[in-house]
Amino acid sequence: MSRVYDNWERLVEAVMKREDLRQLALCESFSSSISADLSSRSSFSSSLEDFFGNRISRSSISYHEVHRIEFEEIKGATKNFQRDLIIAEGVFGPVYEGWIDEDTLTASKPGSGTAVAVKKWNQDTFEGYQEWKKEIYYLSQLHHPNLVRLIGYNDKAENWILVYEFMPKGSLDNYLFKRGHQSLPWETRIKVAMGAARALSFLHDREIQVIHRGFKSGDILLDGEFNAKLSDFGLAKDGPTGDMTYVSTRVMGTYGYAAPEYIATGHLTAKCDVYSFGVVLLELLSGRRAVDKNRARKEQKLVKWAKPYLGDKRKLLRIMDTTLEGQYTRKAAYSVVTLALRCVNLQPKQRPRMPEVLIALERL
């Protein structure tokens, strides 16, 4: 699915915000390369420091160090980006499994160091560069047990690379929708939902609020114990400040997860994340995708299909994943269904805040 709803805005604005270009142009190491072809871009690590440094100093978000890792070490860690080590294919490029010594930031043999996920961006668009840049901006500042940890980056000429902690169980959507994965039991699904809710609650309750903007089941990564960690901050935005109640922005995200009012107006609030969380809750309950073109037309959009059943206890079983049979009480299932219904309310003001969602899940 495309991450951008309006193709015209994608052409006009995806290159970069004017303010971003203005600030980057002031950086000596970047000013000469911005006018050059993308493939001949020189290293701009100092421009990253200049660009992000100003923005970080204006925020009240705690900072933890993210290291620049030499390209040759990343190359060694992934056996020269061996195809057999690809663990995922992202929108802007592949993700490889690798091994590094986290103390020396050098490549290590499998099993003798720290397992990492190495995300290598394609350099076809400035849109990809901007998302790469945002990943560093946010994940170098935000630190929480339910956020994926960014270990390092490399910005050598033709490579935009990020190195994350390795999440052995992969993404939630793999377990819910892809063949070959064992169905997640009820308790694990609730555990995952609580972890994701903690992540969004953390983002929304910051002094300077952060809105994820692209929340979906594919962004929820699972460690060896099925603890959830939120990833993919390429679309994230700082929330409204002062007297503002929303942030005006071009509409981006994944079809089926984005809040209706955001699609219609471009007005972004934390309640847009709440809507997306409600969609993921429905995926966890039903085992169905947010959008599934392989189903009958009336059942392709999960929220539209499920809503008639959500408020009626007698119809509860119609939306529940049949592989969960016998693993939950009707009371617990109905509580989660009711919570999901509140989250996907068409009126943003009627949706709960993420801390309220978390409390409701913890009470199950």
C-alpha positions as CSV (number, residue, x, y, z in Angstrom):
1,M,0.0,0.0,0.0
2,S,1.2,3.5,-0.7
3,R,2.2,5.6,2.3
4,V,0.9,8.7,0.6
5,Y,-2.7,9.4,-0.2
6,D,-2.4,12.4,-2.4
7,N,-0.1,11.8,-5.4
8,W,0.1,15.5,-6.3
9,E,1.3,16.4,-2.8
10,R,3.7,13.6,-3.0
11,L,5.3,15.1,-6.1
12,V,5.4,18.6,-4.8
13,E,6.2,18.1,-1.1
14,A,7.8,14.7,-0.6
15,V,11.2,16.1,-1.7
16,M,11.6,18.1,1.6
17,K,9.9,20.8,3.6
18,R,11.3,24.2,2.6
19,E,12.4,24.8,6.2
20,D,14.4,21.5,6.2
21,L,16.1,22.6,2.9
22,R,16.8,26.0,4.3
23,Q,18.4,24.6,7.5
24,L,20.4,21.9,5.6
25,A,21.6,24.5,3.1
26,L,23.3,26.3,6.0
27,C,25.4,23.3,6.7
28,E,28.7,23.5,4.8
29,S,29.0,19.8,4.2
30,F,25.6,19.5,2.7
31,S,25.2,22.8,0.7
32,S,27.4,21.6,-2.1
33,S,25.8,18.2,-2.4
34,I,22.2,19.2,-2.3
35,S,22.4,20.5,-5.9
36,A,24.3,17.4,-7.0
37,D,22.7,14.1,-8.2
38,L,21.6,11.8,-5.5
39,S,24.1,9.2,-6.4
40,S,27.0,11.5,-6.0
41,R,26.0,12.7,-2.5
42,S,29.0,13.2,-0.2
43,S,29.1,12.3,3.5
44,F,27.0,14.7,5.6
45,S,27.4,13.5,9.1
46,S,28.3,17.0,10.3
47,S,25.2,18.3,8.7
48,L,23.1,15.8,10.7
49,E,24.7,17.0,13.9
50,D,24.0,20.7,12.9
51,F,20.5,20.0,11.7
52,F,19.4,17.8,14.5
53,G,21.3,19.7,17.2
54,N,19.3,22.8,16.9
55,R,16.0,20.9,17.0
56,I,17.1,18.7,19.9
57,S,18.1,21.8,22.0
58,R,14.6,23.2,21.6
59,S,12.9,20.0,22.8
60,S,12.5,18.6,26.3
61,I,13.0,15.0,25.2
62,S,15.7,13.0,26.8
63,Y,18.7,12.1,24.5
64,H,20.6,8.9,24.4
65,E,23.7,8.4,22.2
66,V,23.4,6.9,18.7
67,H,26.8,6.0,17.2
68,R,28.1,6.4,13.6
69,I,29.2,3.0,12.5
70,E,31.8,2.6,9.8
71,F,30.4,1.3,6.5
72,E,33.0,-1.4,6.2
73,E,32.0,-2.7,9.7
74,I,28.3,-2.8,8.7
75,K,29.3,-4.5,5.5
76,G,31.3,-7.1,7.5
77,A,28.4,-7.6,9.9
78,T,26.0,-8.5,7.1
79,K,28.6,-10.5,5.0
80,N,28.5,-7.8,2.4
81,F,24.7,-7.5,2.5
82,Q,24.2,-11.2,1.7
83,R,20.7,-11.8,0.4
84,D,20.4,-14.9,2.6
85,L,20.5,-12.5,5.6
86,I,17.5,-10.4,4.5
87,I,14.8,-10.6,7.2
88,A,12.4,-8.1,5.8
89,E,11.7,-5.9,2.8
90,G,10.7,-2.3,3.8
91,V,9.1,0.4,1.7
92,F,12.5,2.0,1.1
93,G,14.8,-1.0,1.1
94,P,15.8,-4.4,2.7
95,V,16.5,-5.2,6.3
96,Y,19.4,-7.6,7.1
97,E,20.4,-9.6,10.1
98,G,23.9,-8.9,11.3
99,W,26.3,-9.1,14.2
100,I,28.4,-6.4,15.8
101,D,30.5,-5.9,18.9
102,E,28.6,-3.1,20.6
103,D,31.5,-1.9,22.6
104,T,33.9,-1.4,19.6
105,L,31.2,-1.0,16.9
106,T,33.0,-3.5,14.7
107,A,31.7,-6.5,12.9
108,S,31.7,-9.8,14.8
109,K,31.0,-13.5,14.0
110,P,27.4,-14.7,14.4
111,G,26.8,-15.7,18.0
112,S,29.8,-13.8,19.4
113,G,28.5,-10.3,19.5
114,T,25.2,-8.5,19.5
115,A,22.6,-9.4,16.9
116,V,21.3,-6.4,15.0
117,A,18.9,-5.4,12.2
118,V,20.5,-3.4,9.5
119,K,18.1,-1.3,7.4
120,K,19.6,-0.1,4.1
121,W,17.6,2.7,2.3
122,N,17.3,2.8,-1.4
123,Q,18.4,6.2,-2.6
124,D,15.9,6.8,-5.3
125,T,13.9,9.5,-3.6
126,F,14.3,12.4,-1.2
127,E,11.2,11.0,0.5
128,G,13.3,8.0,1.6
129,Y,16.1,10.3,2.8
130,Q,13.6,12.4,4.8
131,E,12.2,9.3,6.5
132,W,15.8,8.1,7.2
133,K,16.5,11.4,8.8
134,K,13.4,11.3,10.9
135,E,14.3,7.9,12.2
136,I,17.5,9.2,13.6
137,Y,15.9,12.4,14.9
138,Y,13.3,10.7,17.0
139,L,15.0,7.4,18.0
140,S,18.1,9.2,19.1
141,Q,16.0,11.1,21.6
142,L,13.2,8.7,22.6
143,H,14.1,5.9,24.9
144,H,11.5,3.5,26.3
145,P,11.3,-0.3,26.9
146,N,8.5,-0.5,24.2
147,L,10.4,1.5,21.5
148,V,12.9,-0.3,19.3
149,R,16.4,0.8,20.1
150,L,18.5,2.6,17.4
151,I,22.2,1.6,17.9
152,G,23.8,3.4,15.1
153,Y,23.8,4.8,11.5
154,N,26.0,5.3,8.5
155,D,25.7,8.2,6.1
156,K,28.5,7.4,3.7
157,A,28.1,8.8,0.1
158,E,25.8,6.2,-1.4
159,N,24.4,4.5,1.7
160,W,21.7,5.5,4.2
161,I,21.9,2.9,6.8
162,L,20.4,2.4,10.3
163,V,21.4,-0.3,12.8
164,Y,18.7,-1.4,15.3
165,E,18.5,-4.0,18.0
166,F,17.5,-7.3,16.6
167,M,13.9,-8.5,17.3
168,P,13.9,-12.3,16.9
169,K,10.2,-12.8,16.5
170,G,9.8,-10.2,13.7
171,S,6.7,-8.1,13.3
172,L,3.2,-8.6,14.6
173,D,1.6,-8.8,11.1
174,N,3.8,-11.8,10.3
175,Y,2.2,-13.7,13.2
176,L,-1.3,-12.6,12.4
177,F,-1.4,-13.0,8.6
178,K,1.5,-14.9,7.1
179,R,1.5,-18.7,6.6
180,G,4.0,-20.7,8.6
181,H,3.6,-18.8,11.8
182,Q,1.8,-20.4,14.7
183,S,-1.4,-18.5,15.8
184,L,-0.7,-16.2,18.7
185,P,-2.7,-17.2,21.9
186,W,-5.1,-14.8,23.5
187,E,-2.8,-13.8,26.4
188,T,0.1,-13.1,24.0
189,R,-2.2,-10.8,21.9
190,I,-3.2,-8.8,25.0
191,K,0.4,-8.6,26.0
192,V,1.4,-7.2,22.6
193,A,-1.5,-4.8,22.7
194,M,-0.4,-3.5,26.1
195,G,3.2,-3.1,25.0
196,A,2.1,-1.1,21.9
197,A,-0.3,1.0,24.1
198,R,2.6,1.8,26.5
199,A,4.7,3.0,23.6
200,L,2.0,5.3,22.2
201,S,1.2,6.5,25.7
202,F,4.8,7.4,26.2
203,L,4.9,9.4,23.0
204,H,1.7,11.2,23.6
205,D,2.5,12.2,27.2
206,R,5.8,13.9,26.4
207,E,6.2,17.6,27.2
208,I,6.6,17.9,23.4
209,Q,4.1,15.3,22.1
210,V,5.1,12.9,19.4
211,I,2.5,11.5,17.0
212,H,3.6,8.3,15.3
213,R,1.3,8.9,12.3
214,G,2.0,5.6,10.6
215,F,1.0,3.1,13.4
216,K,0.1,-0.4,12.1
217,S,0.7,-4.0,13.0
218,G,3.8,-4.1,10.8
219,D,5.4,-1.5,13.0
220,I,5.1,-3.6,16.1
221,L,8.2,-5.7,16.5
222,L,8.4,-8.7,18.9
223,D,11.4,-9.8,21.0
224,G,12.1,-13.4,22.1
225,E,9.4,-13.1,24.9
226,F,6.8,-11.4,22.6
227,N,7.4,-8.0,24.3
228,A,6.2,-5.4,21.8
229,K,8.4,-2.6,20.6
230,L,7.2,0.2,18.3
231,S,9.4,1.0,15.2
232,D,9.3,3.0,12.0
233,F,9.3,6.7,13.0
234,G,9.8,8.0,9.5
235,L,6.4,9.6,9.4
236,A,6.3,10.8,13.0
237,K,5.6,14.4,13.8
238,D,5.8,16.7,16.8
239,G,2.3,17.3,18.2
240,P,0.6,20.7,18.4
241,T,1.9,23.3,20.8
242,G,0.5,26.4,22.4
243,D,-3.1,27.1,21.4
244,M,-3.0,24.8,18.5
245,T,-5.2,21.7,18.7
246,Y,-3.8,19.9,15.6
247,V,-0.9,19.9,13.2
248,S,-1.6,20.6,9.5
249,T,0.3,18.2,7.3
250,R,0.1,16.3,4.0
251,V,-1.8,13.0,4.4
252,M,0.5,10.0,4.7
253,G,0.2,6.5,6.1
254,T,-1.2,3.1,5.2
255,Y,-4.7,2.7,3.9
256,G,-7.0,1.1,6.4
257,Y,-5.2,2.5,9.5
258,A,-5.4,6.2,9.0
259,A,-8.1,8.2,10.8
260,P,-10.9,9.4,8.6
261,E,-10.7,13.0,9.7
262,Y,-7.0,13.0,9.0
263,I,-7.5,11.7,5.5
264,A,-10.2,14.3,4.9
265,T,-8.5,17.4,6.3
266,G,-4.8,16.7,6.9
267,H,-5.3,17.7,10.5
268,L,-3.1,15.5,12.7
269,T,-3.7,14.9,16.4
270,A,-2.8,12.2,18.9
271,K,-6.3,10.8,18.4
272,C,-5.2,9.8,14.9
273,D,-2.8,7.3,16.5
274,V,-5.7,6.2,18.8
275,Y,-7.8,5.3,15.7
276,S,-4.9,3.4,14.2
277,F,-4.4,1.5,17.5
278,G,-8.1,0.6,17.4
279,V,-7.6,-0.9,13.9
280,V,-4.7,-3.0,15.2
281,L,-6.9,-4.1,18.2
282,L,-9.5,-5.4,15.7
283,E,-6.7,-7.2,13.8
284,L,-5.7,-8.9,17.0
285,L,-9.3,-9.9,17.8
286,S,-10.3,-11.0,14.4
287,G,-7.1,-12.3,12.7
288,R,-8.1,-10.2,9.7
289,R,-6.1,-7.5,7.9
290,A,-7.1,-3.9,8.1
291,V,-7.8,-4.1,4.3
292,D,-8.0,-7.4,2.5
293,K,-8.8,-7.4,-1.2
294,N,-9.1,-11.1,-1.2
295,R,-12.3,-11.1,0.8
296,A,-15.9,-10.4,-0.3
297,R,-16.4,-6.8,-1.1
298,K,-18.4,-6.1,2.0
299,E,-15.7,-7.6,4.2
300,Q,-12.6,-6.0,2.7
301,K,-12.4,-3.0,5.1
302,L,-12.0,-4.4,8.6
303,V,-13.5,-1.4,10.5
304,K,-16.5,-1.1,8.2
305,W,-17.2,-4.9,8.4
306,A,-16.7,-5.2,12.2
307,K,-18.6,-2.2,13.4
308,P,-22.1,-3.6,13.2
309,Y,-21.0,-6.5,15.5
310,L,-18.9,-4.5,18.0
311,G,-21.7,-3.2,20.1
312,D,-23.7,-6.4,20.5
313,K,-22.6,-9.2,22.9
314,R,-24.7,-11.7,21.0
315,K,-22.6,-11.1,17.8
316,L,-19.3,-11.2,19.5
317,L,-18.2,-14.5,18.1
318,R,-18.7,-13.3,14.5
319,I,-15.6,-11.1,14.7
320,M,-13.4,-13.3,16.9
321,D,-10.5,-15.2,15.4
322,T,-11.6,-18.8,15.3
323,T,-8.1,-20.0,16.3
324,L,-8.7,-18.4,19.7
325,E,-11.6,-20.6,20.5
326,G,-11.7,-21.4,24.2
327,Q,-8.8,-19.2,25.2
328,Y,-10.7,-16.2,26.5
329,T,-13.7,-15.3,28.6
330,R,-16.6,-13.6,26.9
331,K,-16.2,-10.8,29.5
332,A,-12.6,-10.1,28.6
333,A,-13.2,-10.4,24.8
334,Y,-16.2,-8.0,25.0
335,S,-14.1,-5.5,27.0
336,V,-11.5,-5.4,24.3
337,V,-14.1,-5.2,21.6
338,T,-15.7,-2.3,23.3
339,L,-12.4,-0.6,23.7
340,A,-11.7,-1.1,20.0
341,L,-15.0,0.4,19.1
342,R,-14.2,3.5,21.2
343,C,-10.9,3.9,19.5
344,V,-12.3,3.8,16.0
345,N,-15.1,6.3,16.8
346,L,-15.6,8.7,13.9
347,Q,-15.6,11.6,16.3
348,P,-12.0,12.1,17.5
349,K,-13.1,13.7,20.8
350,Q,-15.1,10.6,21.6
351,R,-11.9,8.4,21.4
352,P,-10.0,7.7,24.6
353,R,-6.5,8.9,25.2
354,M,-3.8,6.3,25.0
355,P,-3.2,6.2,28.8
356,E,-6.9,5.4,29.2
357,V,-6.6,2.6,26.6
358,L,-3.6,1.2,28.5
359,I,-5.4,1.2,31.8
360,A,-8.4,-0.6,30.3
361,L,-6.1,-3.3,28.9
362,E,-4.2,-3.7,32.2
363,R,-7.5,-4.3,34.0
364,L,-8.3,-7.4,31.9
